[in-house]
Amino acid sequence: MEFEMIAKTFQGLEEVLAAELVNLGANNVEIQRRAVSFTGDKALMYRANIHLRTASRVLKPVFHCKANDPDELYKALMTLNWTDFMSVNNTFAIEPTVYSEEFKHSKFVAYKVKDAMVDWFREKTGDRPSVRLDNPDLNLNIHIAGNRCTLSLDSSGDSLHKRGYRITQNEAPLNEALAAGMILMTGWKGQTNFVDPMCGSGTLLIEAALIALNIPPGLYRSSFAFEKWTDFDKTLFDDIYHDDSAEREFTNKIYGSDISRRAIQISEQNVKSAGLTRYIELKAADIRDFEAPAEKFLMVTNPPYGERITSDDIYGLYAALGTAMKHKMPGSDCWVISSHEECLDKIGLKPSERIRLLNGALDCRFQKYEIFSGKRNDFVVRKKSQY
């Protein structure tokens, strides 16, 4: 049976997530604000949680209503048959998402949902279920936009960007879903080598390897919220979880380097935890000493943004990155993300693409540089001749 679902994501990744869902076989795919709605069956819901690289969670809407204030929402929720989703002995948690003038306090919205659920069970059974914020039996999401309210079951639990392979991390690590989205935006799927010369804790390297090998990121997780649902189909889930028929060989190499030896040690631990050591080569090296692999490669990197080092240092770092790109990466596509446009300007090269992304709370630019040999005019003429 097919039903409605919503995959949540991070700002700027909506189109990438929509493409992922289409490839998984989802129907009625529609892009929304930091989300993509779609329809599918239970098997697709399981696959979405296991396979999606750019989603943060997968929601299953179970109730829609219109309410102009919290009391109206309470009355509407009291009409639900809550035993369709849980028993009085189950624990639950409620996550509110509110974009409304009528509902000003998201926590109060969560309280009203809780009150409706508790009062309904108390009237029917004389007992009540309990709230549990840590690992509850049922995760609920209440989404309000204006006066339109949607109650959903959260099938994921912990955010899907928390893959489970990360043992430790550097300062300000890149979100795994964002890292995967950045790589997917480049069109790379393992057809060349991959390079990150400022690899930090190795997130881009690991996500690149998972994409190249077509390994589902959800395989590293210990659990999903839907495993506690009353209609959980363990046989179906096990068949999907253990199906490795879509995995592929990767005959190229992934290279990571960083000036910090501690960062490289962290990367080594995370790469080993992900079981990808044979595909990823790591070394401590300054960007000024970058050595390009002999074969063609794609470079994607997330340099420091300057929060913890001085302006002179950060500008010099980006200038050195630009020099390495120009002189040591001819014929390659290079992608750089940063929240500081003035830093990106220090690269000294003209980007061919600029994409706005949100890295945590930071508004960033993800820029593509097509590195050419010889004069730029000759490169432009060659590009035009390809079309």
C-alpha positions as CSV (number, residue, x, y, z in Angstrom):
1,M,0.0,0.0,0.0
2,E,1.4,3.4,-1.0
3,F,1.3,6.3,1.4
4,E,2.6,9.9,1.8
5,M,6.1,10.6,3.2
6,I,8.3,13.6,3.7
7,A,12.2,13.5,3.6
8,K,13.7,16.4,5.6
9,T,17.0,17.8,4.5
10,F,19.3,20.8,4.8
11,Q,19.0,24.1,2.9
12,G,20.4,23.8,-0.6
13,L,20.2,20.0,-0.8
14,E,16.5,19.8,-1.8
15,E,17.1,19.1,-5.5
16,V,19.8,16.5,-4.8
17,L,17.5,14.7,-2.4
18,A,14.7,14.7,-4.9
19,A,16.9,13.1,-7.5
20,E,17.9,10.4,-4.9
21,L,14.3,9.7,-4.2
22,V,13.4,9.4,-7.9
23,N,16.3,6.9,-8.3
24,L,15.0,4.9,-5.4
25,G,11.6,4.6,-7.1
26,A,9.6,7.2,-5.2
27,N,6.4,8.6,-6.8
28,N,4.9,12.1,-6.7
29,V,8.2,13.7,-5.8
30,E,7.8,17.4,-4.9
31,I,10.4,19.8,-3.6
32,Q,9.5,21.8,-0.5
33,R,11.4,24.1,1.9
34,R,14.2,22.0,3.3
35,A,12.2,18.9,2.5
36,V,10.9,16.7,-0.3
37,S,7.5,15.0,-0.3
38,F,6.9,11.7,-2.0
39,T,4.8,8.6,-2.0
40,G,5.7,5.0,-1.7
41,D,5.2,1.7,0.2
42,K,6.7,0.4,3.4
43,A,9.7,-1.1,1.5
44,L,10.5,2.3,0.0
45,M,10.3,3.9,3.5
46,Y,12.9,1.3,4.7
47,R,15.1,1.8,1.6
48,A,14.9,5.6,2.0
49,N,16.2,5.5,5.6
50,I,19.0,3.1,4.6
51,H,20.0,4.6,1.2
52,L,19.4,8.4,1.2
53,R,22.6,10.4,1.6
54,T,21.2,13.9,1.9
55,A,18.2,13.3,4.1
56,S,18.1,14.1,7.8
57,R,14.9,12.1,8.5
58,V,12.0,10.4,6.8
59,L,8.5,11.3,8.2
60,K,5.2,9.5,7.6
61,P,2.3,12.0,8.0
62,V,-0.7,10.4,9.7
63,F,-3.0,13.3,10.4
64,H,-3.8,16.7,8.8
65,C,-6.0,19.4,10.1
66,K,-6.5,23.2,10.2
67,A,-6.3,25.0,13.6
68,N,-6.1,28.7,14.4
69,D,-4.9,28.3,18.0
70,P,-3.5,25.6,20.3
71,D,-6.9,24.7,21.7
72,E,-8.3,24.0,18.2
73,L,-5.2,21.7,17.6
74,Y,-5.9,19.9,20.9
75,K,-9.5,19.3,20.0
76,A,-8.6,18.0,16.5
77,L,-5.9,15.6,17.9
78,M,-8.5,14.2,20.4
79,T,-10.4,12.8,17.4
80,L,-7.5,10.5,16.5
81,N,-7.4,6.8,17.4
82,W,-4.0,6.9,19.0
83,T,-3.9,3.1,19.4
84,D,-3.3,2.9,15.6
85,F,0.3,4.0,16.4
86,M,1.1,3.1,20.0
87,S,-0.1,1.5,23.2
88,V,-0.5,3.1,26.6
89,N,2.7,1.4,27.7
90,N,4.8,3.0,25.0
91,T,7.0,6.0,25.6
92,F,7.0,8.9,23.2
93,A,8.8,12.2,22.2
94,I,7.4,15.1,20.2
95,E,9.5,17.4,17.9
96,P,7.7,20.6,16.9
97,T,8.3,22.6,13.7
98,V,6.4,25.9,13.6
99,Y,6.1,28.6,11.0
100,S,3.0,30.5,12.1
101,E,1.8,33.7,13.6
102,E,-1.0,31.9,15.4
103,F,1.3,29.5,17.1
104,K,4.2,31.6,18.6
105,H,5.9,29.1,20.9
106,S,6.9,25.7,19.5
107,K,7.4,24.1,22.9
108,F,3.8,25.0,23.8
109,V,2.6,23.3,20.6
110,A,4.5,20.2,21.7
111,Y,2.8,20.4,25.2
112,K,-0.7,20.6,23.5
113,V,0.1,17.5,21.4
114,K,1.3,15.7,24.5
115,D,-1.9,16.7,26.4
116,A,-4.2,15.5,23.7
117,M,-2.4,12.1,23.5
118,V,-2.3,11.7,27.3
119,D,-5.9,12.8,27.8
120,W,-7.1,10.5,25.0
121,F,-5.5,7.4,26.6
122,R,-6.6,8.4,30.1
123,E,-10.2,8.6,28.9
124,K,-10.0,5.3,27.1
125,T,-7.9,3.2,29.5
126,G,-7.6,5.1,32.8
127,D,-3.8,5.2,32.3
128,R,-1.4,7.3,30.3
129,P,1.8,6.8,28.2
130,S,5.0,8.6,29.3
131,V,7.3,11.1,27.7
132,R,10.9,9.9,27.1
133,L,13.3,12.2,25.3
134,D,16.1,9.6,25.0
135,N,15.3,6.7,22.7
136,P,11.5,6.7,23.0
137,D,9.2,4.0,21.5
138,L,7.6,6.5,19.2
139,N,9.0,9.7,17.7
140,L,6.3,12.2,16.6
141,N,6.7,15.4,14.6
142,I,4.1,18.2,14.6
143,H,4.6,20.6,11.7
144,I,2.6,23.8,11.6
145,A,2.6,26.3,8.6
146,G,0.1,29.1,9.1
147,N,-3.0,27.2,10.3
148,R,-2.2,24.0,8.5
149,C,-1.1,21.2,10.9
150,T,0.5,17.9,10.1
151,L,1.2,15.2,12.6
152,S,3.8,12.6,11.4
153,L,5.6,9.6,12.7
154,D,9.4,10.0,12.5
155,S,10.6,6.7,11.0
156,S,14.3,7.6,11.4
157,G,15.0,8.5,15.1
158,D,18.4,10.1,15.3
159,S,19.1,12.3,12.3
160,L,20.2,10.3,9.3
161,H,23.3,12.4,8.9
162,K,24.6,10.6,12.0
163,R,25.9,7.7,10.0
164,G,27.5,5.8,12.8
165,Y,31.1,5.5,11.4
166,R,32.5,8.6,13.1
167,I,34.6,7.7,16.1
168,T,35.9,11.1,16.8
169,Q,36.0,14.5,15.1
170,N,38.0,17.6,14.5
171,E,36.7,21.1,15.4
172,A,33.6,22.1,13.3
173,P,33.4,18.9,11.2
174,L,31.3,19.0,8.0
175,N,27.9,17.5,8.3
176,E,27.9,14.1,6.6
177,A,24.7,14.7,4.6
178,L,26.1,18.1,3.4
179,A,29.3,16.4,2.4
180,A,27.5,13.8,0.4
181,G,25.3,16.4,-1.2
182,M,28.3,18.5,-2.3
183,I,29.9,15.4,-3.9
184,L,26.7,14.4,-5.7
185,M,26.3,18.0,-7.0
186,T,29.6,17.6,-8.9
187,G,28.3,14.5,-10.7
188,W,31.2,12.4,-9.5
189,K,30.4,8.7,-8.8
190,G,33.9,7.3,-8.7
191,Q,34.9,7.7,-12.4
192,T,38.2,9.5,-11.5
193,N,40.4,9.8,-8.4
194,F,39.1,12.1,-5.6
195,V,41.2,14.6,-3.6
196,D,40.6,16.6,-0.5
197,P,43.8,18.5,0.5
198,M,42.3,19.9,3.7
199,C,40.4,16.8,4.8
200,G,40.0,17.5,8.6
201,S,38.3,14.5,10.1
202,G,37.8,12.8,6.7
203,T,34.1,13.3,6.2
204,L,34.3,14.2,2.5
205,L,36.7,11.3,1.9
206,I,34.4,8.7,3.5
207,E,31.3,10.0,1.8
208,A,33.1,10.0,-1.5
209,A,34.1,6.3,-1.0
210,L,30.5,5.4,0.0
211,I,29.3,7.0,-3.2
212,A,31.9,5.4,-5.4
213,L,31.2,2.0,-4.0
214,N,27.4,2.7,-3.9
215,I,27.4,1.6,-0.2
216,P,24.2,2.8,1.6
217,P,25.1,5.1,4.4
218,G,22.5,3.7,6.7
219,L,24.3,0.4,7.0
220,Y,26.5,1.9,9.8
221,R,23.6,2.9,12.0
222,S,22.6,0.7,15.0
223,S,18.9,1.3,14.6
224,F,16.0,3.2,13.0
225,A,12.9,4.4,14.8
226,F,10.5,2.4,12.6
227,E,11.9,-0.8,14.1
228,K,9.8,-0.1,17.2
229,W,6.6,0.5,15.3
230,T,3.7,-2.0,15.7
231,D,3.7,-2.8,12.0
232,F,7.4,-3.3,11.7
233,D,8.2,-6.1,9.1
234,K,11.5,-7.5,10.2
235,T,11.8,-10.0,7.3
236,L,11.2,-7.2,4.7
237,F,13.7,-4.9,6.5
238,D,16.4,-7.7,6.7
239,D,16.0,-8.4,3.0
240,I,16.5,-4.7,2.1
241,Y,19.3,-4.2,4.7
242,H,21.4,-7.1,3.4
243,D,20.8,-6.6,-0.3
244,D,24.2,-5.6,-1.7
245,S,23.3,-6.2,-5.4
246,A,23.7,-2.5,-6.3
247,E,27.2,-2.1,-4.8
248,R,29.9,-1.6,-7.4
249,E,33.7,-1.8,-7.8
250,F,35.9,1.3,-7.4
251,T,39.2,1.0,-9.1
252,N,40.4,4.6,-8.6
253,K,41.8,6.1,-5.4
254,I,40.8,8.7,-2.8
255,Y,43.5,11.0,-1.4
256,G,43.3,13.1,1.7
257,S,45.8,15.4,3.4
258,D,45.8,18.0,6.1
259,I,48.5,20.2,7.7
260,S,47.4,18.9,11.1
261,R,48.8,15.5,12.1
262,R,46.0,15.2,14.7
263,A,43.4,15.7,11.9
264,I,45.0,12.9,9.9
265,Q,45.0,10.6,13.0
266,I,41.3,11.4,13.4
267,S,40.6,10.7,9.7
268,E,42.5,7.4,10.0
269,Q,40.3,6.3,12.9
270,N,37.1,7.2,11.1
271,V,38.1,5.7,7.8
272,K,39.0,2.4,9.6
273,S,35.7,2.5,11.4
274,A,33.9,2.8,8.1
275,G,35.9,-0.2,6.7
276,L,37.3,1.9,3.8
277,T,41.1,1.9,4.5
278,R,42.0,0.2,1.2
279,Y,40.3,3.0,-0.8
280,I,41.6,6.1,1.0
281,E,45.2,7.2,1.3
282,L,46.0,9.8,4.0
283,K,49.1,11.9,4.8
284,A,50.0,15.1,6.8
285,A,50.9,17.8,4.3
286,D,50.6,21.6,3.9
287,I,48.6,22.7,0.9
288,R,51.7,24.5,-0.3
289,D,53.4,21.0,-0.6
290,F,50.5,19.4,-2.4
291,E,51.4,16.6,-4.7
292,A,48.8,15.8,-7.4
293,P,48.1,12.2,-8.3
294,A,49.3,11.3,-11.8
295,E,45.8,10.4,-13.0
296,K,42.8,12.8,-13.5
297,F,41.0,13.7,-10.3
298,L,38.2,15.7,-8.8
299,M,39.0,18.0,-5.8
300,V,36.4,18.9,-3.2
301,T,37.5,20.6,0.0
302,N,36.2,22.5,3.0
303,P,38.9,24.8,4.2
304,P,38.9,26.6,7.5
305,Y,36.5,29.6,7.5
306,G,38.6,31.8,9.8
307,E,36.8,31.6,13.1
308,R,39.9,30.4,14.9
309,I,42.8,31.9,13.0
310,T,43.8,35.5,12.0
311,S,42.8,37.3,8.8
312,D,46.4,37.2,7.5
313,D,46.7,33.5,8.0
314,I,43.3,32.7,6.5
315,Y,43.8,34.9,3.4
316,G,47.3,33.3,2.9
317,L,45.8,29.9,3.2
318,Y,43.2,30.5,0.5
319,A,45.8,32.2,-1.7
320,A,48.0,29.1,-1.3
321,L,45.0,26.9,-2.2
322,G,44.5,28.9,-5.4
323,T,48.1,28.6,-6.3
324,A,48.0,24.8,-5.8
325,M,44.9,24.6,-7.9
326,K,46.3,26.7,-10.7
327,H,49.7,25.1,-11.0
328,K,49.2,21.5,-9.7
329,M,45.7,20.7,-10.8
330,P,45.4,21.5,-14.6
331,G,42.6,19.6,-16.3
332,S,40.8,19.0,-13.0
333,D,37.5,20.3,-11.6
334,C,38.0,21.8,-8.1
335,W,35.1,22.6,-5.7
336,V,35.6,24.8,-2.6
337,I,33.0,25.6,0.1
338,S,33.4,28.6,2.5
339,S,31.3,31.1,4.4
340,H,33.7,34.0,3.7
341,E,33.4,35.5,0.2
342,E,36.5,37.5,0.8
343,C,38.4,34.3,1.5
344,L,37.1,32.7,-1.7
345,D,38.3,35.9,-3.6
346,K,41.8,35.2,-2.4
347,I,41.8,32.0,-4.4
348,G,42.4,34.3,-7.4
349,L,40.5,32.2,-9.9
350,K,37.1,32.8,-11.5
351,P,34.5,30.2,-10.5
352,S,32.3,28.7,-13.2
353,E,29.5,27.8,-10.7
354,R,28.3,29.3,-7.4
355,I,25.9,27.4,-5.2
356,R,24.4,28.6,-1.9
357,L,24.5,26.1,0.9
358,L,24.0,26.2,4.7
359,N,26.7,24.6,6.8
360,G,25.1,24.6,10.2
361,A,24.2,28.2,10.8
362,L,26.7,29.5,8.3
363,D,25.6,30.8,4.9
364,C,28.2,29.4,2.5
365,R,29.2,29.4,-1.2
366,F,30.1,26.2,-2.9
367,Q,32.1,27.2,-5.9
368,K,33.4,25.2,-8.9
369,Y,36.7,26.0,-10.6
370,E,37.6,24.5,-14.0
371,I,41.3,24.4,-14.0
372,F,42.8,24.7,-17.5
373,S,46.2,24.5,-19.0
374,G,47.6,27.4,-21.0
375,K,45.6,30.6,-21.7
376,R,42.0,31.0,-20.5
377,N,40.8,32.1,-23.9
378,D,42.0,28.9,-25.5
379,F,40.2,27.0,-22.7
380,V,36.9,28.9,-23.4
381,V,37.2,28.1,-27.1
382,R,37.7,24.4,-26.4
383,K,34.7,24.4,-24.0
384,K,32.4,26.0,-26.6
385,S,33.5,23.5,-29.3
386,Q,32.2,20.7,-27.1
387,Y,28.6,22.0,-27.6
